Amino acid sequence: MLDSYGAEAQERVGFFTDTSVCIGCKACEVACKEWNLVPEDGLVWTGESYDNTSALGANTWRHVAFVEQKEPLRGDGDGEVDALRWLMSSDVCKHCTHAACLDVCPTGSLFRTEYGTVVVQEDICNGCGYCVPACPFGVLDRRHLPRQDPPALPLITKAEDGRVLKCTLCYDRLKGGHEPACAKACPTDSIQFGPLDELRERAEQRLEKLQAERWNGARLYGNDPDDGVGGFGAFFLLLDEPEVYGLPPDPVVTTRDLPSMYRTAAFAAGAVVAGIVASFLGGSR
């Protein structure tokens, strides 16, 4: 994946988000916005939960989900449900191993860094939006902010004219030897940053511990390199099915079938050309 960087290639890094210790403080959201100059996104009451962002987007690169359930924290086998539990999880771009957004970007705005992460170059993005439906997680989005004179947001330097923006895994901080702002700000270490192989080992150990303690629904999501996107660069330990958190249960890189589609289209086009040629030759006799 990083062969093109040669000697400049770095060990692949990413996020492991342990939702079992997330307290929903949203420090990650705030730190992300402050460091990356991401504008506020409405601060409205959605009516869905104790949540004012609702989903990832061009103005929300980190989103903390709040899911209220009438379920016990641990499975003790008695079948009784006597309390509510909150499932909280800080969602982010998955920085997929096989990223469909990279496949469809016509300008090269989206690129894979020497750390294995996926980043948008805002000065090259033309706002075509091809990458938006290509993402199986609905992460990518185009930013549209109302223009005002004088500007209402004088410190915002990111694109405001429909170009795509998303988590960069704090590429600028990585190049300076620092961890991403969200992981730095997380008070419970729910968001853990580091070499991806080490994070996967740590996640397996954490899962074994929770399962031994009979936590309900503990599972890893996105850690398998053999899944539909080749494994995530930002994966999760969940306490229920992925759908409960608004995540697809079996994501697949959306450009997977493009080669076979192109071959089929080429074969069909060849058949049409052959038919036209045959009709001309037959008519000239």
Buried (B, 14 or more C-beta within 10 A) or exposed (E): EBEEBEEEBBEBBBBBBBBBBBEBBBBBBBBBBEBBEBBEBEEEEEEEBEBBBBBBBBBBBBBBBBBEBEBBBEBEEEEEEEEEBBBBBBBBBBBBBBBBBBBBBEEEBBBBBBBBBBBBBBEEBEBBBBBBEBBBBBBBBBBBBEEEEEEEEEEBEBBBEBBBBBBBBBBEBBEEEBBBBBBBBBEEEBBBBBBBEEBBEBBEEBBEEBEEEEBBBBBBBBBBEEBBBBBBBBBBBBBBEBEBBBBEEEBBBBBBEEEEEEEEEEEEEEEEEEEEEEEEEEEEE
